[in-house]
Amino acid sequence: MIAVSGSASGIGAAVRARLEASGLRVLGIDRRDAEIIADLGDTGGRAAAVAAARERCGDRLDGLVACAGLGPQVPVRELVVSVNYFGAVALLDGLRPSLVAAHGAAVAVSSNSSTLPNAESPLVDACLDDDEATARDLAATLPSPSVYAGSKLALARWVRRQAPSTAWAGAGARLNAVAPGPVQTPMLQEGLDDPLLGPAIRGFPIPTGGFGTPQQVAAAITFLLGPEAAFCCGTVLFVDGGTDALIRSDRY
């Protein structure tokens, strides 16, 4: 069984469809149209999601995709950091024992915006210090693109720090991340419809031309979940049409 948060739409739905097409059983976690209905924006919802997932999988989980997230167009910036970072980490950390029991794999969904200059801020440190109250306070003072990018940067760094640890790789569970660029999802469309964010999104350089599809990102995620990626540990796989390579050619 593989649990997928954000399974009702966008990349999460594409991951679900791809896994189910290969014969795998998927446990969806979302605010609607899922086996587990939960809001990852608060501690109660996260705890309920973890408890329900552990019960349904019998404490043995073959895979986990932490895909649920909110875009920079969401007006409540505090909620963006709560869902994107703290919600994802709560699932990854809470379901880690079940992954360890099955020698499973987990994939977190970050973003290529995590490498942009506006991603670096004290918000990232507050996230990594597990200080949600401070992170939310900081989010309220920052521009929405910085909050989104910062939350995704913190998540990628959390993955990099945790993946090689004795709690993950040392215990037999793999942890990696993907960093998509702009992908044709309802969340992206909301950003494109925003009068301020829309032009910036459309102006983002994509060397391969055009936005990506949820299916393209889902293919990368399912690869990282599978046995062919057994030697991948702490990898942040960019699925962004070459944007990161263009902007940061000498950093990898």
C-alpha positions in Angstrom: 0.0 0.0 0.0 1.2 3.5 -0.8 -0.2 6.6 0.9 -0.5 9.8 -1.2 -1.5 13.2 0.3 -3.1 15.7 -2.0 -4.5 12.7 -4.0 -7.7 14.4 -5.1 -6.2 16.7 -7.8 -3.1 17.8 -9.7 0.2 15.9 -9.2 -1.3 13.8 -6.4 -4.1 12.6 -8.6 -1.7 11.7 -11.4 0.5 9.8 -8.9 -2.5 7.9 -7.7 -3.6 7.0 -11.3 -0.2 5.8 -12.3 0.2 3.7 -9.2 -3.2 2.1 -9.5 -2.7 1.4 -13.2 0.3 -0.7 -12.2 -1.8 -2.7 -9.8 -0.8 -1.0 -6.5 -3.2 -0.1 -3.7 -3.3 3.6 -2.9 -4.5 5.3 0.3 -5.5 8.8 -0.5 -5.2 11.6 2.0 -7.0 14.9 1.2 -9.6 17.3 2.3 -12.1 15.7 -0.2 -12.5 12.6 -2.4 -10.0 10.5 -0.5 -10.0 7.5 1.8 -8.7 9.7 4.6 -10.3 13.1 4.9 -8.0 15.4 6.8 -6.7 19.0 6.9 -2.9 19.1 7.2 -3.0 22.7 8.1 -3.3 22.1 11.8 -1.9 19.6 14.4 -5.2 17.9 15.0 -5.8 17.1 11.3 -2.2 15.8 10.9 -2.5 13.6 13.9 -5.8 12.2 12.7 -4.3 11.6 9.2 -1.3 9.7 10.6 -3.5 7.6 13.0 -5.9 6.7 10.3 -3.2 5.8 7.8 -1.4 3.6 10.3 -4.6 1.8 11.1 -5.5 1.2 7.5 -2.1 0.0 6.5 -1.6 -2.2 9.5 1.6 -0.4 10.4 3.3 -1.6 7.2 3.5 1.0 4.4 5.3 0.3 1.2 5.4 4.0 0.1 4.4 7.5 1.0 4.1 10.6 -1.2 3.8 13.9 0.6 2.2 15.9 -2.2 -0.4 18.1 -0.5 0.4 21.7 -0.8 -0.8 25.3 -1.3 0.5 27.8 -3.8 1.7 31.4 -3.4 -1.7 32.7 -4.5 -3.3 31.6 -1.2 -4.0 34.8 0.7 -3.5 33.3 4.2 0.3 33.0 4.1 0.5 31.4 7.5 -1.6 28.5 6.1 0.8 28.0 3.2 3.8 27.3 5.5 1.7 25.1 7.8 0.5 22.8 5.0 3.6 22.9 2.8 6.2 22.2 5.5 4.6 21.2 8.8 1.9 19.1 7.2 4.3 17.3 5.0 6.8 16.6 7.7 4.1 15.4 10.1 3.1 12.7 7.6 6.7 11.8 6.8 7.8 11.6 10.4 4.5 10.1 11.7 4.4 7.3 9.1 8.2 6.6 9.1 7.8 3.6 11.5 5.3 2.0 9.1 7.7 2.6 6.2 10.6 1.1 8.1 8.5 -2.0 8.9 8.0 -2.6 5.2 11.4 -1.3 4.0 9.4 1.3 2.0 10.2 4.6 0.4 8.9 8.1 0.7 8.9 11.1 -1.7 8.3 14.7 -0.7 7.2 17.2 -3.3 9.3 20.4 -3.0 9.6 22.9 -5.9 12.2 24.4 -8.1 11.3 27.8 -6.6 13.2 26.6 -3.5 16.4 27.6 -5.2 15.4 31.1 -6.0 17.0 34.0 -4.0 13.6 34.9 -2.3 13.5 31.4 -0.7 16.1 32.2 1.9 14.7 33.9 5.0 14.4 33.3 8.7 11.2 31.4 7.9 13.3 28.5 6.7 15.2 28.2 10.0 12.0 28.4 12.0 10.6 25.5 10.0 13.7 23.4 10.5 13.7 24.2 14.2 10.1 22.8 14.3 8.8 26.2 15.5 5.5 26.5 13.7 4.3 29.5 15.8 7.3 31.5 14.8 7.2 30.3 11.2 3.6 31.4 10.9 4.4 34.8 12.5 7.2 35.3 9.9 5.0 34.2 7.1 2.5 36.9 7.9 5.3 39.5 7.3 6.8 38.1 4.1 5.6 38.4 0.4 3.6 35.3 -0.6 6.1 34.1 -3.2 8.8 34.1 -0.5 6.6 32.1 1.9 5.9 29.5 -0.7 9.5 29.2 -1.8 10.8 29.2 1.8 8.4 26.4 2.8 9.6 24.3 -0.1 13.2 25.1 0.6 12.8 24.0 4.2 11.1 20.8 3.1 13.9 19.9 0.7 16.5 20.6 3.4 14.6 18.5 5.9 14.7 15.6 3.3 18.4 16.1 2.7 19.1 16.1 6.5 16.9 13.2 7.4 17.4 10.8 4.5 20.9 9.5 5.4 20.1 9.3 9.1 19.8 6.2 11.2 16.1 6.8 11.5 15.6 6.6 7.7 18.3 5.0 5.6 19.9 3.3 8.6 16.6 1.7 9.4 15.9 0.6 5.9 13.5 3.3 4.6 14.4 5.6 1.7 13.6 9.3 1.5 13.9 11.5 -1.5 12.2 14.6 -3.1 11.1 16.0 -6.4 11.3 19.7 -7.3 8.8 20.4 -10.1 8.6 23.5 -12.1 5.3 25.0 -13.2 2.9 22.1 -13.9 -0.5 22.3 -15.4 -2.7 21.8 -12.3 -5.6 23.7 -10.8 -3.1 25.2 -8.3 -1.0 26.6 -11.2 -4.1 28.0 -12.9 -5.0 29.9 -9.7 -1.6 31.4 -9.8 -1.9 32.3 -13.5 -5.2 34.0 -12.8 -3.7 36.1 -10.1 -3.0 39.6 -11.5 0.3 39.9 -9.7 1.6 36.3 -9.8 0.4 35.5 -13.3 2.9 37.5 -15.3 5.8 36.3 -13.1 4.8 32.7 -13.7 4.4 33.2 -17.4 7.8 34.8 -17.6 9.6 31.9 -15.9 12.2 30.5 -18.3 11.6 26.9 -19.3 14.3 25.7 -21.8 12.2 22.7 -23.0 9.3 25.1 -23.7 5.9 25.3 -21.9 4.6 24.0 -18.6 4.9 20.5 -17.5 2.2 18.0 -16.9 1.2 16.2 -13.7 1.9 12.9 -15.4 5.5 13.8 -16.1 6.1 14.6 -12.4 4.2 11.5 -11.4 6.6 9.4 -13.5 9.5 10.8 -11.6 7.8 10.2 -8.2 7.0 6.6 -9.0 10.6 6.0 -10.1 11.8 7.2 -6.7 9.3 5.0 -5.0 10.3 1.9 -6.9 13.2 -0.6 -6.7 15.1 0.9 -9.6 15.8 3.9 -7.3 17.2 1.8 -4.5 20.5 3.7 -4.5 18.8 7.1 -4.4 18.9 8.6 -0.9 18.3 12.3 -0.1 18.0 13.0 -3.8 16.2 16.2 -4.9 15.1 15.4 -8.5 14.3 18.5 -10.5 11.4 18.0 -13.0 11.2 21.5 -14.4 12.1 21.5 -18.1 15.6 22.7 -17.4 14.9 25.9 -15.4 17.2 25.0 -12.5 20.0 24.0 -14.8 19.6 27.2 -16.7 19.6 29.4 -13.6 22.2 27.5 -11.5 24.3 25.8 -14.2 27.3 25.3 -11.8 25.4 24.1 -8.8 23.9 20.7 -8.4 
